[in-house]
Amino acid sequence: MIGFLDRLSRPFMRALDPEDAHALTLKALRFLPRSTPEADPPELRVRAFGLNFPNPIGLAPGFDKDAVAPDALLRLGFGFAEIGTVTPRPQAGNPRPRVFRLEADGAVINRLGFNNGGAPAALARLAARANEGGIVGVNIGANRDSADRAEDYVRLIETFAAVASYFTVNVSSPNTPGLRDLQQAAALDDLLARVIEARDRVRLRAGPTPVLLKIAPDVTLADLDDVVGIARKHRVDGMIVSNTTISRPGSLRDRNKAAEAGGLSGRPMFKLSTRILAETFVRAEGQFPLIGVGGIDSSATAIAKIKAGATLVQLYTGLVYRGIGLVGEMKAGISAAIKRGNRDSLAAMVGMDAAEITADSWPS
């Protein structure tokens, strides 16, 4: 029934302004019947970061910025959901219009700028659903006008540790001026030291909470060497590769909207994000798992991410164009790939193509 309604409403939603369509979808999810989703097949189970995922497919942050509907999203079949990006104080973000669909390219450009209702509101919602179960990560970021951005991350770790399944330290959004500077070696070293110290400090009252680092696809390989080295030094629990890109592939067909400022997501960034994923995998040397993001819109692209080094995957833009039925299609495709390889789980597929991908010419 949900799939039918999704297919029926998609043309109407695509006719709306992207932000209006998004707000309407979130409101509709709040009225979704409380049904128990069908159990996923055992071969899709994944253990990563000390957590047990029923399947490897997650909803990327940006869809549910304020933790309005994480349980409804899990009931749609996701193995996990990530809310945010949340900042300590409420933030309006950049002026509208700030989201643009590139229909011909299966892509979106956004320059939202961490618009959210702030930590107290999201905390109240997550605390209220604390007994619901399921894996709900919290993506954290700094306020635009913060005098000490690293301190914002520390405060958010302290605030959400008891209700977050994991944290994502987001230093890779292109829409907050100067935020990506936190990926530079000295700044990142200081940030991760403070974040991990805060996580360990609250462990006694909140329990262990994995900390993941999310990076941009636009880093140079030299910078990636530093980023992965610093992540390993501070023993982060994982990395997410990657956020949106500020690059504009020459293959883009909607040239007018391609000129809009902001981060590009969707199909055109698949090759770049997958290359950075593989490069990260070979540098991590098995020290922590990776989540692959960027351009996933089919079971084939999800499997390609896994073979490039992802233990888990996340998507968002693919849902805009393919609808919620994409989640079931991806799970079926991954399950079939596991069985074709006579495997019990997807673990044997993780990174099997990484070396080959890093030897290819750089994606244009």
TORKOL-4160 file (C-alpha; in steps of 0.2 Angstrom, whole numbers, padded with zeros to 4 digits, m for minus):
364
<pt num="1" X="0000" Y="0000" Z="0000"/>
<pt num="2" X="0014" Y="0012" Z="0005"/>
<pt num="3" X="0023" Y="0009" Z="m0012"/>
<pt num="4" X="0007" Y="0012" Z="m0022"/>
<pt num="5" X="0004" Y="0028" Z="m0013"/>
<pt num="6" X="0022" Y="0033" Z="m0016"/>
<pt num="7" X="0020" Y="0030" Z="m0035"/>
<pt num="8" X="0004" Y="0039" Z="m0035"/>
<pt num="9" X="0010" Y="0054" Z="m0026"/>
<pt num="10" X="0027" Y="0056" Z="m0034"/>
<pt num="11" X="0022" Y="0066" Z="m0049"/>
<pt num="12" X="0012" Y="0078" Z="m0038"/>
<pt num="13" X="0027" Y="0080" Z="m0026"/>
<pt num="14" X="0039" Y="0083" Z="m0040"/>
<pt num="15" X="0028" Y="0097" Z="m0046"/>
<pt num="16" X="0030" Y="0106" Z="m0030"/>
<pt num="17" X="0045" Y="0117" Z="m0024"/>
<pt num="18" X="0058" Y="0104" Z="m0018"/>
<pt num="19" X="0057" Y="0111" Z="0000"/>
<pt num="20" X="0038" Y="0111" Z="0001"/>
<pt num="21" X="0038" Y="0093" Z="m0006"/>
<pt num="22" X="0050" Y="0088" Z="0007"/>
<pt num="23" X="0040" Y="0096" Z="0022"/>
<pt num="24" X="0024" Y="0088" Z="0016"/>
<pt num="25" X="0033" Y="0071" Z="0015"/>
<pt num="26" X="0039" Y="0073" Z="0033"/>
<pt num="27" X="0021" Y="0078" Z="0039"/>
<pt num="28" X="0014" Y="0062" Z="0030"/>
<pt num="29" X="0027" Y="0051" Z="0038"/>
<pt num="30" X="0020" Y="0056" Z="0055"/>
<pt num="31" X="0004" Y="0048" Z="0051"/>
<pt num="32" X="0011" Y="0032" Z="0044"/>
<pt num="33" X="0003" Y="0017" Z="0052"/>
<pt num="34" X="0013" Y="0008" Z="0066"/>
<pt num="35" X="0016" Y="m0008" Z="0057"/>
<pt num="36" X="0030" Y="m0020" Z="0060"/>
<pt num="37" X="0041" Y="m0022" Z="0044"/>
<pt num="38" X="0044" Y="m0039" Z="0037"/>
<pt num="39" X="0060" Y="m0046" Z="0044"/>
<pt num="40" X="0076" Y="m0044" Z="0033"/>
<pt num="41" X="0084" Y="m0060" Z="0027"/>
<pt num="42" X="0099" Y="m0065" Z="0038"/>
<pt num="43" X="0112" Y="m0063" Z="0024"/>
<pt num="44" X="0109" Y="m0044" Z="0025"/>
<pt num="45" X="0113" Y="m0042" Z="0043"/>
<pt num="46" X="0129" Y="m0032" Z="0046"/>
<pt num="47" X="0139" Y="m0029" Z="0062"/>
<pt num="48" X="0149" Y="m0013" Z="0062"/>
<pt num="49" X="0154" Y="0000" Z="0075"/>
<pt num="50" X="0149" Y="m0012" Z="0088"/>
<pt num="51" X="0131" Y="m0011" Z="0082"/>
<pt num="52" X="0119" Y="m0024" Z="0074"/>
<pt num="53" X="0111" Y="m0018" Z="0058"/>
<pt num="54" X="0096" Y="m0028" Z="0051"/>
<pt num="55" X="0102" Y="m0023" Z="0033"/>
<pt num="56" X="0115" Y="m0011" Z="0026"/>
<pt num="57" X="0104" Y="0002" Z="0019"/>
<pt num="58" X="0103" Y="0018" Z="0028"/>
<pt num="59" X="0094" Y="0035" Z="0025"/>
<pt num="60" X="0107" Y="0049" Z="0024"/>
<pt num="61" X="0105" Y="0065" Z="0034"/>
<pt num="62" X="0096" Y="0080" Z="0027"/>
<pt num="63" X="0080" Y="0071" Z="0025"/>
<pt num="64" X="0075" Y="0071" Z="0044"/>
<pt num="65" X="0085" Y="0086" Z="0051"/>
<pt num="66" X="0075" Y="0087" Z="0067"/>
<pt num="67" X="0072" Y="0069" Z="0072"/>
<pt num="68" X="0053" Y="0071" Z="0067"/>
<pt num="69" X="0051" Y="0054" Z="0060"/>
<pt num="70" X="0065" Y="0042" Z="0062"/>
<pt num="71" X="0054" Y="0027" Z="0068"/>
<pt num="72" X="0042" Y="0029" Z="0053"/>
<pt num="73" X="0058" Y="0029" Z="0042"/>
<pt num="74" X="0064" Y="0013" Z="0050"/>
<pt num="75" X="0047" Y="0005" Z="0047"/>
<pt num="76" X="0049" Y="0009" Z="0028"/>
<pt num="77" X="0063" Y="m0004" Z="0028"/>
<pt num="78" X="0079" Y="0006" Z="0031"/>
<pt num="79" X="0092" Y="m0003" Z="0041"/>
<pt num="80" X="0096" Y="0013" Z="0050"/>
<pt num="81" X="0092" Y="0032" Z="0049"/>
<pt num="82" X="0103" Y="0047" Z="0052"/>
<pt num="83" X="0095" Y="0063" Z="0058"/>
<pt num="84" X="0102" Y="0080" Z="0057"/>
<pt num="85" X="0113" Y="0089" Z="0054"/>
<pt num="86" X="0110" Y="0096" Z="0071"/>
<pt num="87" X="0118" Y="0112" Z="0078"/>
<pt num="88" X="0118" Y="0118" Z="0096"/>
<pt num="89" X="0107" Y="0132" Z="0093"/>
<pt num="90" X="0093" Y="0134" Z="0080"/>
<pt num="91" X="0098" Y="0140" Z="0063"/>
<pt num="92" X="0088" Y="0146" Z="0048"/>
<pt num="93" X="0101" Y="0142" Z="0035"/>
<pt num="94" X="0103" Y="0151" Z="0019"/>
<pt num="95" X="0090" Y="0161" Z="0010"/>
<pt num="96" X="0077" Y="0152" Z="m0001"/>
<pt num="97" X="0077" Y="0146" Z="m0015"/>
<pt num="98" X="0091" Y="0134" Z="m0009"/>
<pt num="99" X="0087" Y="0117" Z="m0016"/>
<pt num="100" X="0086" Y="0113" Z="m0035"/>
<pt num="101" X="0082" Y="0097" Z="m0044"/>
<pt num="102" X="0092" Y="0093" Z="m0060"/>
<pt num="103" X="0078" Y="0082" Z="m0067"/>
<pt num="104" X="0088" Y="0077" Z="m0083"/>
<pt num="105" X="0103" Y="0072" Z="m0072"/>
<pt num="106" X="0094" Y="0063" Z="m0058"/>
<pt num="107" X="0103" Y="0075" Z="m0046"/>
<pt num="108" X="0100" Y="0089" Z="m0034"/>
<pt num="109" X="0110" Y="0104" Z="m0029"/>
<pt num="110" X="0107" Y="0111" Z="m0011"/>
<pt num="111" X="0114" Y="0126" Z="m0001"/>
<pt num="112" X="0103" Y="0123" Z="0014"/>
<pt num="113" X="0116" Y="0128" Z="0027"/>
<pt num="114" X="0112" Y="0117" Z="0042"/>
<pt num="115" X="0094" Y="0124" Z="0044"/>
<pt num="116" X="0087" Y="0115" Z="0059"/>
<pt num="117" X="0078" Y="0118" Z="0075"/>
<pt num="118" X="0093" Y="0116" Z="0086"/>
<pt num="119" X="0099" Y="0103" Z="0099"/>
<pt num="120" X="0086" Y="0104" Z="0112"/>
<pt num="121" X="0071" Y="0101" Z="0101"/>
<pt num="122" X="0079" Y="0086" Z="0092"/>
<pt num="123" X="0085" Y="0079" Z="0109"/>
<pt num="124" X="0067" Y="0080" Z="0116"/>
<pt num="125" X="0061" Y="0069" Z="0101"/>
<pt num="126" X="0075" Y="0057" Z="0102"/>
<pt num="127" X="0072" Y="0055" Z="0121"/>
<pt num="128" X="0054" Y="0052" Z="0118"/>
<pt num="129" X="0057" Y="0037" Z="0107"/>
<pt num="130" X="0072" Y="0030" Z="0117"/>
<pt num="131" X="0063" Y="0013" Z="0120"/>
<pt num="132" X="0058" Y="0011" Z="0101"/>
<pt num="133" X="0074" Y="0002" Z="0096"/>
<pt num="134" X="0082" Y="0003" Z="0079"/>
<pt num="135" X="0098" Y="0012" Z="0075"/>
<pt num="136" X="0096" Y="0031" Z="0074"/>
<pt num="137" X="0112" Y="0041" Z="0071"/>
<pt num="138" X="0115" Y="0059" Z="0075"/>
<pt num="139" X="0124" Y="0070" Z="0062"/>
<pt num="140" X="0132" Y="0085" Z="0071"/>
<pt num="141" X="0138" Y="0101" Z="0065"/>
<pt num="142" X="0144" Y="0119" Z="0071"/>
<pt num="143" X="0133" Y="0134" Z="0071"/>
<pt num="144" X="0138" Y="0146" Z="0057"/>
<pt num="145" X="0142" Y="0160" Z="0069"/>
<pt num="146" X="0151" Y="0150" Z="0082"/>
<pt num="147" X="0167" Y="0157" Z="0089"/>
<pt num="148" X="0173" Y="0140" Z="0093"/>
<pt num="149" X="0167" Y="0127" Z="0081"/>
<pt num="150" X="0176" Y="0112" Z="0089"/>
<pt num="151" X="0167" Y="0116" Z="0105"/>
<pt num="152" X="0150" Y="0115" Z="0096"/>
<pt num="153" X="0154" Y="0097" Z="0092"/>
<pt num="154" X="0159" Y="0093" Z="0110"/>
<pt num="155" X="0143" Y="0101" Z="0117"/>
<pt num="156" X="0133" Y="0090" Z="0105"/>
<pt num="157" X="0142" Y="0074" Z="0110"/>
<pt num="158" X="0138" Y="0078" Z="0128"/>
<pt num="159" X="0120" Y="0082" Z="0124"/>
<pt num="160" X="0116" Y="0067" Z="0113"/>
<pt num="161" X="0127" Y="0053" Z="0119"/>
<pt num="162" X="0113" Y="0045" Z="0129"/>
<pt num="163" X="0101" Y="0044" Z="0114"/>
<pt num="164" X="0112" Y="0043" Z="0099"/>
<pt num="165" X="0116" Y="0025" Z="0091"/>
<pt num="166" X="0131" Y="0034" Z="0084"/>
<pt num="167" X="0138" Y="0051" Z="0080"/>
<pt num="168" X="0143" Y="0058" Z="0063"/>
<pt num="169" X="0155" Y="0072" Z="0064"/>
<pt num="170" X="0151" Y="0083" Z="0049"/>
<pt num="171" X="0165" Y="0094" Z="0043"/>
<pt num="172" X="0161" Y="0092" Z="0025"/>
<pt num="173" X="0146" Y="0102" Z="0020"/>
<pt num="174" X="0150" Y="0115" Z="0007"/>
<pt num="175" X="0136" Y="0127" Z="0013"/>
<pt num="176" X="0143" Y="0133" Z="0029"/>
<pt num="177" X="0158" Y="0145" Z="0025"/>
<pt num="178" X="0174" Y="0139" Z="0032"/>
<pt num="179" X="0167" Y="0122" Z="0038"/>
<pt num="180" X="0178" Y="0111" Z="0026"/>
<pt num="181" X="0193" Y="0120" Z="0034"/>
<pt num="182" X="0191" Y="0108" Z="0048"/>
<pt num="183" X="0196" Y="0094" Z="0037"/>
<pt num="184" X="0214" Y="0102" Z="0036"/>
<pt num="185" X="0226" Y="0092" Z="0046"/>
<pt num="186" X="0229" Y="0103" Z="0061"/>
<pt num="187" X="0211" Y="0108" Z="0064"/>
<pt num="188" X="0205" Y="0090" Z="0061"/>
<pt num="189" X="0218" Y="0083" Z="0074"/>
<pt num="190" X="0212" Y="0095" Z="0087"/>
<pt num="191" X="0194" Y="0092" Z="0083"/>
<pt num="192" X="0194" Y="0074" Z="0084"/>
<pt num="193" X="0205" Y="0074" Z="0100"/>
<pt num="194" X="0192" Y="0085" Z="0108"/>
<pt num="195" X="0177" Y="0075" Z="0101"/>
<pt num="196" X="0184" Y="0058" Z="0106"/>
<pt num="197" X="0189" Y="0064" Z="0124"/>
<pt num="198" X="0171" Y="0071" Z="0126"/>
<pt num="199" X="0164" Y="0054" Z="0120"/>
<pt num="200" X="0175" Y="0044" Z="0132"/>
<pt num="201" X="0171" Y="0056" Z="0146"/>
<pt num="202" X="0152" Y="0053" Z="0145"/>
<pt num="203" X="0154" Y="0035" Z="0142"/>
<pt num="204" X="0150" Y="0030" Z="0160"/>
<pt num="205" X="0133" Y="0038" Z="0160"/>
<pt num="206" X="0128" Y="0036" Z="0142"/>
<pt num="207" X="0137" Y="0020" Z="0137"/>
<pt num="208" X="0149" Y="0018" Z="0122"/>
<pt num="209" X="0143" Y="0028" Z="0107"/>
<pt num="210" X="0153" Y="0026" Z="0090"/>
<pt num="211" X="0160" Y="0042" Z="0082"/>
<pt num="212" X="0161" Y="0043" Z="0063"/>
<pt num="213" X="0169" Y="0056" Z="0052"/>
<pt num="214" X="0161" Y="0062" Z="0036"/>
<pt num="215" X="0172" Y="0069" Z="0023"/>
<pt num="216" X="0170" Y="0078" Z="0006"/>
<pt num="217" X="0173" Y="0070" Z="m0011"/>
<pt num="218" X="0183" Y="0085" Z="m0016"/>
<pt num="219" X="0198" Y="0082" Z="m0005"/>
<pt num="220" X="0215" Y="0079" Z="m0014"/>
<pt num="221" X="0224" Y="0062" Z="m0011"/>
<pt num="222" X="0237" Y="0071" Z="m0001"/>
<pt num="223" X="0224" Y="0078" Z="0011"/>
<pt num="224" X="0215" Y="0061" Z="0011"/>
<pt num="225" X="0231" Y="0054" Z="0017"/>
<pt num="226" X="0231" Y="0066" Z="0032"/>
<pt num="227" X="0212" Y="0064" Z="0035"/>
<pt num="228" X="0213" Y="0045" Z="0036"/>
<pt num="229" X="0229" Y="0045" Z="0046"/>
<pt num="230" X="0222" Y="0057" Z="0059"/>
<pt num="231" X="0206" Y="0047" Z="0060"/>
<pt num="232" X="0216" Y="0031" Z="0063"/>
<pt num="233" X="0227" Y="0040" Z="0076"/>
<pt num="234" X="0211" Y="0045" Z="0086"/>
<pt num="235" X="0203" Y="0028" Z="0083"/>
<pt num="236" X="0187" Y="0034" Z="0076"/>
<pt num="237" X="0175" Y="0020" Z="0074"/>
<pt num="238" X="0172" Y="0023" Z="0055"/>
<pt num="239" X="0171" Y="0036" Z="0041"/>
<pt num="240" X="0157" Y="0041" Z="0029"/>
<pt num="241" X="0162" Y="0044" Z="0011"/>
<pt num="242" X="0156" Y="0056" Z="0005"/>
<pt num="243" X="0146" Y="0072" Z="0007"/>
<pt num="244" X="0140" Y="0082" Z="m0008"/>
<pt num="245" X="0152" Y="0089" Z="m0021"/>
<pt num="246" X="0156" Y="0107" Z="m0026"/>
<pt num="247" X="0162" Y="0100" Z="m0043"/>
<pt num="248" X="0151" Y="0100" Z="m0058"/>
<pt num="249" X="0154" Y="0086" Z="m0070"/>
<pt num="250" X="0155" Y="0090" Z="m0089"/>
<pt num="251" X="0141" Y="0077" Z="m0092"/>
<pt num="252" X="0128" Y="0088" Z="m0083"/>
<pt num="253" X="0113" Y="0091" Z="m0095"/>
<pt num="254" X="0104" Y="0104" Z="m0085"/>
<pt num="255" X="0117" Y="0118" Z="m0087"/>
<pt num="256" X="0107" Y="0132" Z="m0080"/>
<pt num="257" X="0104" Y="0124" Z="m0063"/>
<pt num="258" X="0121" Y="0117" Z="m0063"/>
<pt num="259" X="0127" Y="0135" Z="m0061"/>
<pt num="260" X="0118" Y="0136" Z="m0044"/>
<pt num="261" X="0130" Y="0137" Z="m0029"/>
<pt num="262" X="0129" Y="0122" Z="m0017"/>
<pt num="263" X="0133" Y="0104" Z="m0015"/>
<pt num="264" X="0128" Y="0092" Z="m0030"/>
<pt num="265" X="0121" Y="0075" Z="m0025"/>
<pt num="266" X="0114" Y="0061" Z="m0035"/>
<pt num="267" X="0119" Y="0051" Z="m0050"/>
<pt num="268" X="0132" Y="0063" Z="m0057"/>
<pt num="269" X="0143" Y="0061" Z="m0042"/>
<pt num="270" X="0143" Y="0042" Z="m0041"/>
<pt num="271" X="0160" Y="0040" Z="m0049"/>
<pt num="272" X="0169" Y="0053" Z="m0039"/>
<pt num="273" X="0162" Y="0048" Z="m0022"/>
<pt num="274" X="0165" Y="0029" Z="m0026"/>
<pt num="275" X="0183" Y="0033" Z="m0031"/>
<pt num="276" X="0186" Y="0043" Z="m0015"/>
<pt num="277" X="0178" Y="0028" Z="m0005"/>
<pt num="278" X="0190" Y="0016" Z="m0013"/>
<pt num="279" X="0205" Y="0027" Z="m0009"/>
<pt num="280" X="0199" Y="0029" Z="0009"/>
<pt num="281" X="0197" Y="0010" Z="0010"/>
<pt num="282" X="0215" Y="0006" Z="0005"/>
<pt num="283" X="0221" Y="0019" Z="0017"/>
<pt num="284" X="0211" Y="0013" Z="0032"/>
<pt num="285" X="0218" Y="m0004" Z="0030"/>
<pt num="286" X="0204" Y="m0012" Z="0039"/>
<pt num="287" X="0205" Y="m0001" Z="0055"/>
<pt num="288" X="0187" Y="0004" Z="0054"/>
<pt num="289" X="0172" Y="0001" Z="0043"/>
<pt num="290" X="0166" Y="0014" Z="0030"/>
<pt num="291" X="0149" Y="0020" Z="0025"/>
<pt num="292" X="0147" Y="0023" Z="0006"/>
<pt num="293" X="0136" Y="0038" Z="0000"/>
<pt num="294" X="0134" Y="0047" Z="m0016"/>
<pt num="295" X="0124" Y="0043" Z="m0032"/>
<pt num="296" X="0116" Y="0027" Z="m0026"/>
<pt num="297" X="0100" Y="0024" Z="m0036"/>
<pt num="298" X="0099" Y="0005" Z="m0039"/>
<pt num="299" X="0105" Y="m0011" Z="m0032"/>
<pt num="300" X="0119" Y="m0011" Z="m0044"/>
<pt num="301" X="0126" Y="0006" Z="m0038"/>
<pt num="302" X="0124" Y="0000" Z="m0020"/>
<pt num="303" X="0134" Y="m0016" Z="m0023"/>
<pt num="304" X="0147" Y="m0006" Z="m0032"/>
<pt num="305" X="0149" Y="0004" Z="m0016"/>
<pt num="306" X="0151" Y="m0011" Z="m0006"/>
<pt num="307" X="0164" Y="m0018" Z="m0018"/>
<pt num="308" X="0173" Y="m0001" Z="m0017"/>
<pt num="309" X="0174" Y="m0003" Z="0002"/>
<pt num="310" X="0158" Y="0001" Z="0010"/>
<pt num="311" X="0151" Y="m0010" Z="0024"/>
<pt num="312" X="0135" Y="0000" Z="0024"/>
<pt num="313" X="0127" Y="0013" Z="0012"/>
<pt num="314" X="0116" Y="0028" Z="0013"/>
<pt num="315" X="0105" Y="0036" Z="0001"/>
<pt num="316" X="0094" Y="0051" Z="m0001"/>
<pt num="317" X="0093" Y="0059" Z="m0018"/>
<pt num="318" X="0090" Y="0042" Z="m0026"/>
<pt num="319" X="0073" Y="0042" Z="m0017"/>
<pt num="320" X="0068" Y="0058" Z="m0024"/>
<pt num="321" X="0068" Y="0051" Z="m0041"/>
<pt num="322" X="0065" Y="0032" Z="m0038"/>
<pt num="323" X="0053" Y="0033" Z="m0023"/>
<pt num="324" X="0053" Y="0022" Z="m0007"/>
<pt num="325" X="0052" Y="0006" Z="m0018"/>
<pt num="326" X="0070" Y="0008" Z="m0021"/>
<pt num="327" X="0074" Y="0002" Z="m0003"/>
<pt num="328" X="0066" Y="m0015" Z="m0006"/>
<pt num="329" X="0074" Y="m0016" Z="m0023"/>
<pt num="330" X="0091" Y="m0013" Z="m0016"/>
<pt num="331" X="0089" Y="m0026" Z="m0002"/>
<pt num="332" X="0083" Y="m0039" Z="m0015"/>
<pt num="333" X="0098" Y="m0035" Z="m0027"/>
<pt num="334" X="0111" Y="m0036" Z="m0013"/>
<pt num="335" X="0104" Y="m0052" Z="m0006"/>
<pt num="336" X="0104" Y="m0060" Z="m0023"/>
<pt num="337" X="0122" Y="m0055" Z="m0026"/>
<pt num="338" X="0127" Y="m0063" Z="m0009"/>
<pt num="339" X="0119" Y="m0079" Z="m0014"/>
<pt num="340" X="0127" Y="m0079" Z="m0032"/>
<pt num="341" X="0144" Y="m0078" Z="m0023"/>
<pt num="342" X="0139" Y="m0093" Z="m0012"/>
<pt num="343" X="0142" Y="m0081" Z="0003"/>
<pt num="344" X="0133" Y="m0080" Z="0020"/>
<pt num="345" X="0135" Y="m0061" Z="0021"/>
<pt num="346" X="0140" Y="m0046" Z="0011"/>
<pt num="347" X="0157" Y="m0045" Z="0021"/>
<pt num="348" X="0166" Y="m0055" Z="0008"/>
<pt num="349" X="0161" Y="m0042" Z="m0005"/>
<pt num="350" X="0167" Y="m0027" Z="0005"/>
<pt num="351" X="0182" Y="m0019" Z="m0004"/>
<pt num="352" X="0185" Y="m0033" Z="m0017"/>
<pt num="353" X="0186" Y="m0020" Z="m0031"/>
<pt num="354" X="0195" Y="m0006" Z="m0021"/>
<pt num="355" X="0212" Y="m0009" Z="m0028"/>
<pt num="356" X="0206" Y="m0010" Z="m0046"/>
<pt num="357" X="0196" Y="0006" Z="m0044"/>
<pt num="358" X="0211" Y="0016" Z="m0037"/>
<pt num="359" X="0221" Y="0010" Z="m0052"/>
<pt num="360" X="0209" Y="0018" Z="m0064"/>
<pt num="361" X="0211" Y="0035" Z="m0072"/>
<pt num="362" X="0203" Y="0049" Z="m0061"/>
<pt num="363" X="0184" Y="0051" Z="m0065"/>
<pt num="364" X="0180" Y="0067" Z="m0075"/>
